[in-house]
Amino acid sequence: MNHDDARRARGKPSPEVAVRRVSQLGEGSLWDAGLERLLWVDIMQHRVMLYDPATGTNLELDVGGEVGTVVVARNGKLVAALADRLAVVDVDSGQVSDLVRLGPRREGHRCNDGKCDPRGRLWVGTMGPAGAAALYCVDSDLTVSRRLDGVTVSNGLAWNRAATRFYYVDTPTHRVDEFDYDVETGQIAHRRTVVEIPPDQGAPDGMTIDDEDRLWVALWGGSSVIRLDPASGRVLERIELPVCNVTSCAFGGPELDRLYVTTARAGTDAAVLDARPESGSLFRVQVSARGVLGHRFARDC
């Protein structure tokens, strides 16, 4: 019996609600080991949130506009991706101050998912009209580079442990793509498809990676998170959740063996919400896989 067969033999993981919340568009889950908190956002309710599993409390900060994702700077401050810019969020005062603009404000565009690479560069994608959005990279000196064009809904990002591969989701394509990655320069090249998700199984959204370089992908409209092998494109595991729209996932906890999963109420019919009242909540799943430590933005803010 190989490692993946042994995992399946132990039975299906059972999700539980970590934070019961009517998030319209929960997203951007990220565990920070220094803070010992799970960071996440509600895009439509303009909230950056910090969940403390030790106390069960969920701190909410109103950032005054749609927020696609949040990361932690080198000095522990929060950096949020707002409509067209990055901003620093002070946890104690709630003050929000602009850091850098990604580009000119365009109607119908906003920042979406983002994450820091192994060198602490912050990668942030946007969403907008078909093919009109982009993926940006922000270096520690706040230099902004546009790395991908022709994007519609930029979503999940992940890097393998060797930092030689970059994985990426543009949701409407229904694909998880892979690039060669140069960790010294942050350049990506040679795009190819790892897996294509059939439309009847949902659409790929947020994504993370475990310490075996297997990807965990949230499926919007698919009521699940899947674990897949990027080398073969094979789906190894599926975690079902009692909601329709699953948006992102991140490993957290002291052992990085708890998978936190964000969900959304947006895009779900009222009758379905009545039947699935936990839509919008933050879920926690004890899994046998382990994640890898995330990376902070490589500057003080």
C-alpha positions in Angstrom: 0.0 0.0 0.0 1.5 3.3 -1.0 1.3 6.6 1.0 -1.8 7.9 -0.8 -3.7 4.5 -0.5 -2.9 4.5 3.2 -4.3 7.9 3.6 -7.6 7.0 1.9 -7.8 3.8 4.0 -8.0 5.9 7.2 -11.4 7.3 6.1 -12.7 10.6 4.9 -11.8 13.7 6.9 -14.8 15.4 8.6 -15.1 19.2 8.3 -16.2 21.2 11.3 -17.2 24.8 11.5 -14.3 26.9 13.0 -16.1 30.3 12.6 -19.9 30.4 12.0 -20.3 33.5 9.8 -22.5 34.6 6.9 -19.6 35.7 4.8 -20.8 36.8 1.4 -17.4 36.0 -0.2 -15.0 34.4 2.2 -11.6 34.1 0.7 -7.8 34.5 1.0 -7.1 32.0 3.8 -3.5 32.2 5.0 -1.8 30.8 8.2 0.9 32.9 9.7 3.1 31.0 12.1 4.4 34.1 13.8 1.0 35.4 14.7 -0.4 31.9 15.2 -3.5 33.1 13.4 -5.5 32.2 10.3 -6.0 35.3 8.1 -8.9 35.5 5.8 -11.2 38.1 4.2 -14.8 38.7 3.2 -14.4 40.5 -0.1 -17.9 41.9 -0.4 -18.2 42.9 3.3 -14.8 44.7 3.2 -13.4 42.7 6.1 -9.9 41.5 6.9 -10.2 38.8 9.7 -7.8 37.0 12.0 -9.0 33.8 13.6 -7.3 32.6 16.8 -7.8 28.8 17.1 -6.5 28.9 20.7 -9.4 31.1 21.9 -11.9 30.6 19.1 -12.1 34.4 18.5 -12.3 36.0 15.1 -11.1 39.6 14.9 -12.8 41.6 12.1 -11.3 44.8 10.6 -13.3 47.0 8.2 -10.9 48.2 5.5 -13.4 50.4 3.7 -13.6 48.6 0.4 -13.5 45.3 -1.4 -10.4 43.3 -0.3 -9.1 40.4 -2.3 -6.5 39.0 0.0 -4.2 39.8 3.0 -0.6 38.8 3.8 1.8 39.6 6.7 4.7 42.0 6.3 8.2 41.2 7.7 7.4 43.3 10.8 4.0 41.7 11.5 1.8 44.4 9.9 -0.9 43.3 7.5 -0.9 44.1 3.8 -4.3 43.9 2.1 -5.0 44.0 -1.7 -7.8 46.4 -2.2 -9.5 47.5 -5.5 -6.4 48.7 -7.3 -3.7 49.0 -4.7 -2.0 47.4 -1.7 -2.6 49.0 1.7 -1.2 48.5 5.2 -3.7 47.6 7.9 -2.9 48.3 11.6 -4.5 45.6 13.7 -4.5 47.7 16.9 -6.0 50.9 15.5 -7.8 49.6 12.4 -6.1 52.3 10.3 -5.7 51.6 6.6 -2.9 53.5 4.7 -2.0 53.2 1.0 1.2 51.4 0.2 1.4 51.1 -3.6 -0.9 51.1 -6.6 -0.9 48.2 -9.0 -2.1 50.3 -11.9 -4.7 52.8 -12.9 -8.2 52.3 -11.5 -10.5 50.7 -14.1 -14.2 50.2 -13.8 -15.2 46.6 -13.2 -11.7 45.5 -12.1 -10.4 44.7 -8.6 -7.7 42.7 -6.8 -8.4 39.1 -6.1 -6.2 36.3 -4.7 -2.6 36.8 -3.8 0.3 35.2 -1.9 4.0 35.8 -1.2 6.7 33.7 -3.0 9.7 32.0 -1.3 11.7 35.3 -1.6 8.9 37.4 -0.1 7.7 39.0 -3.3 3.9 39.6 -3.2 2.0 38.2 -6.2 -1.5 39.6 -6.6 -4.0 38.9 -9.4 -6.9 41.0 -10.5 -10.3 40.1 -12.0 -12.3 42.0 -14.6 -14.0 41.6 -18.0 -13.0 38.5 -20.0 -9.3 38.5 -20.7 -8.7 42.1 -19.4 -7.2 41.3 -15.9 -3.7 40.5 -15.0 -1.3 38.9 -12.5 1.2 41.3 -10.8 4.4 40.8 -8.8 5.3 43.4 -6.1 9.0 43.3 -5.0 10.2 44.4 -1.6 11.2 47.8 -2.9 7.5 48.2 -4.1 8.5 47.8 -7.8 5.3 46.5 -9.6 5.7 44.1 -12.5 2.9 42.8 -14.7 3.7 39.1 -15.1 0.6 37.7 -16.9 -2.0 39.3 -19.2 -5.2 37.9 -20.7 -6.5 36.9 -17.3 -10.2 37.0 -16.3 -10.4 35.8 -12.6 -6.9 35.4 -11.1 -7.1 33.0 -8.2 -5.0 30.3 -6.6 -1.2 30.4 -6.4 1.4 28.0 -5.0 5.1 27.2 -5.3 6.7 23.8 -4.8 9.2 23.2 -2.0 12.2 23.5 -4.4 10.8 26.8 -5.7 11.3 25.6 -9.2 7.6 25.4 -10.1 4.8 27.9 -9.9 1.1 26.8 -9.9 -1.7 29.1 -11.0 -5.4 29.3 -11.5 -7.4 31.6 -13.8 -10.9 30.3 -12.7 -12.9 30.5 -16.0 -10.3 28.3 -17.8 -11.2 25.5 -15.4 -7.4 24.7 -15.3 -4.6 24.5 -12.9 -1.5 25.5 -14.8 2.2 25.1 -14.0 5.2 27.3 -14.9 8.9 26.9 -14.6 10.0 29.3 -11.8 13.2 31.2 -11.3 13.3 32.0 -7.6 16.2 34.5 -7.9 14.4 36.7 -10.5 10.7 35.7 -10.0 10.3 35.0 -13.6 7.8 32.5 -14.9 8.0 30.6 -18.1 6.8 27.6 -20.2 3.1 27.5 -19.1 1.4 24.1 -19.3 -1.8 22.5 -17.9 -1.6 20.3 -14.8 -5.3 19.4 -14.7 -8.5 20.6 -16.2 -11.6 20.4 -13.9 -14.8 19.3 -15.6 -17.5 22.0 -15.3 -19.9 19.6 -13.6 -17.3 19.3 -10.7 -17.0 23.0 -10.1 -14.3 25.6 -11.0 -10.9 25.9 -9.4 -10.6 28.8 -7.0 -8.0 29.2 -4.2 -5.2 26.7 -3.8 -2.4 25.6 -1.4 0.3 23.0 -1.4 1.5 20.3 1.1 4.9 19.0 2.1 4.7 16.3 -0.6 4.2 18.9 -3.3 0.6 17.9 -3.8 -1.9 20.7 -4.6 -5.1 21.3 -2.6 -7.7 23.1 -4.7 -11.0 24.7 -3.6 -13.8 24.2 -6.1 -16.3 27.0 -6.6 -19.7 25.3 -7.2 -18.2 22.0 -6.4 -18.8 21.7 -2.7 -15.3 20.3 -2.1 -11.5 20.6 -1.9 -9.5 18.2 -4.0 -5.9 17.0 -3.5 -4.1 16.4 -6.7 -0.8 15.2 -8.0 0.6 17.9 -10.4 3.0 15.4 -11.9 0.2 13.1 -13.1 -2.9 15.3 -12.9 -4.6 12.6 -10.8 -7.0 13.6 -8.1 -5.9 11.7 -5.0 -8.5 12.9 -2.4 -11.7 14.9 -2.2 -13.1 16.6 1.0 -16.8 17.3 0.7 -18.2 20.4 2.5 -21.9 21.2 3.2 -21.9 24.3 1.0 -21.9 25.0 -2.7 -19.1 27.6 -3.2 -15.8 26.6 -1.7 -13.3 29.4 -2.2 -9.8 28.8 -0.6 -7.8 26.6 1.7 -4.7 26.8 3.8 -2.9 24.5 6.2 -2.6 25.8 9.8 -2.1 25.0 13.4 1.2 24.1 15.2 1.7 21.0 13.1 0.3 22.4 9.9 -2.1 19.5 9.7 -5.4 21.3 9.9 -6.8 22.4 6.6 -8.8 25.7 6.9 -11.4 26.3 4.2 -13.3 29.5 3.3 -16.7 29.5 1.7 -19.2 32.0 0.2 -22.9 32.7 0.2 -22.6 34.8 -3.0 -23.7 33.0 -6.1 -26.0 30.6 -4.2 -29.8 30.6 -4.6 -31.9 31.5 -1.5 -33.5 28.0 -1.4 -30.0 26.4 -1.4 -28.8 28.7 1.4 -31.8 27.6 3.5 -30.8 24.0 3.0 -27.1 24.8 3.5 -27.1 27.5 6.3 -23.4 27.1 7.0 -22.5 28.7 3.7 -20.1 31.5 4.3 -18.5 29.9 7.4 -14.8 29.1 7.9 -14.3 25.3 8.2 -11.5 23.3 9.7 -10.6 19.8 8.7 -8.0 17.5 10.4 -6.0 15.9 7.7 -3.1 13.4 7.5 -1.1 15.6 5.2 1.0 18.5 6.4 1.4 21.9 4.8 4.4 24.1 4.4 5.2 27.4 6.1 3.9 30.4 4.2 6.1 33.4 3.4 5.9 37.0 4.6 6.2 40.1 2.4 9.9 40.9 2.5 9.7 44.4 3.9 8.6 46.3 7.0 5.4 48.3 6.5 
